[in-house]
Amino acid sequence: MTTIADQLPVPLLRSLRVLPLLSALLLGGALGVTGGGFGGTTAHPAPAAAPPPGRPASVPSSTYSTSSPAPAGPQASATSTAGTSWGLVVGLGVVGALLAFGFVCALYEEGAGQPRGAQAVRVQVLFENGENVKRQLQLLARRHDPDAPGALATLLRESALLLLRHKADWAYGTAERRAAPGENEANSLVGQWATAARAAFETQTTSQYQNGDVAGGHEHVVVPARTGGLYLAVTLAVSATGLEAAQEMGGPARDVEAALLALSSVGSEHLLRLEAVWSPDGEGEFLSETQAILRYPTLAPL
């Protein structure tokens, strides 16, 4: 798979990898490039153990009492035999249903204490001329506080749909899914991805994270406008349960689209953690091609 780093001549690429800091300075890479982000975690209560199955109810007797003695003879004997057969069938059916119910309850008890299947998903996209995407991400950070009920899932849905609406501006990107043995491991992987994305800039000028207050948490610092460059980088890192297994869709663009569609449908009951990071965040500020290669060398053309 061709990546963004493959677009540079080999001698120049080697020099950038040997001296990334000095190369960024000489080629216009701004160390103080800005970034923005929002996110948080969703607390899910541990599933309660199922109550033990109750004792099977006693099967009612199939004996019938009458006020008058049963008539003697062949007809009376046939009637008694038919009644006994029907009663036996009904009794066996009730017992079978109770046994099946107990078996299902036992299976539920066995799986109730197991951790829910969790996945970590990361989508990274480099946009050409992403000014509108940047403004919309800033607007989402301002409007939705992750501390509010359901706001984290709303942020994820709106972010994923925003990236899908601007598919025409995709330049490079990648999508990655990893199954995790538990929710904590999935959340930890999302945290690592978010840290790596934030390492691409020095100053975070827009932020909206959980702080225990639904009325606060949003911060936005206005920096002097800088022009130049072309690319806007956006990273969505999510851990969730209930996602289908990843499937190869036939190319990086389709993989990114499939991942975003899957993330846009994750509800609050399945969302564990969301981290959205974008860079640059300053007015009129974009990454040059060289900066993009230095910071995101593994992305593929879309």
Number of C-alpha atoms within 10 A of each C-alpha: 9 10 17 20 20 15 13 13 9 11 8 10 17 12 12 18 11 10 10 17 14 12 18 16 12 10 12 14 21 16 14 12 20 24 26 26 25 28 26 20 19 21 11 11 6 11 12 9 12 15 10 10 14 10 8 13 9 9 11 10 9 14 9 8 8 6 5 6 7 12 9 8 8 8 9 11 12 10 11 13 10 11 13 13 12 11 15 13 10 14 16 12 12 15 15 12 12 16 13 11 14 17 13 12 16 16 11 14 17 12 13 15 13 11 14 18 15 24 27 26 26 24 22 22 28 27 25 19 17 22 18 11 20 23 13 15 25 21 11 17 25 18 13 21 28 29 22 13 12 16 19 27 26 20 24 29 19 16 22 22 17 17 21 18 11 14 16 11 19 20 20 23 25 24 23 14 17 15 18 19 13 15 21 14 16 24 24 15 21 24 18 12 21 22 13 13 25 21 12 22 20 13 19 22 20 23 20 25 22 18 14 12 12 14 11 15 19 18 14 15 13 10 11 10 9 12 12 11 19 19 26 27 27 26 23 28 28 30 32 25 22 14 19 8 9 16 10 9 13 8 13 19 21 15 21 24 19 18 22 24 15 16 27 20 16 20 18 18 14 18 24 27 24 27 26 28 28 28 27 27 30 23 16 17 22 27 25 18 16 20 24 23 20 21 18 21 14 16 24 22 18 20
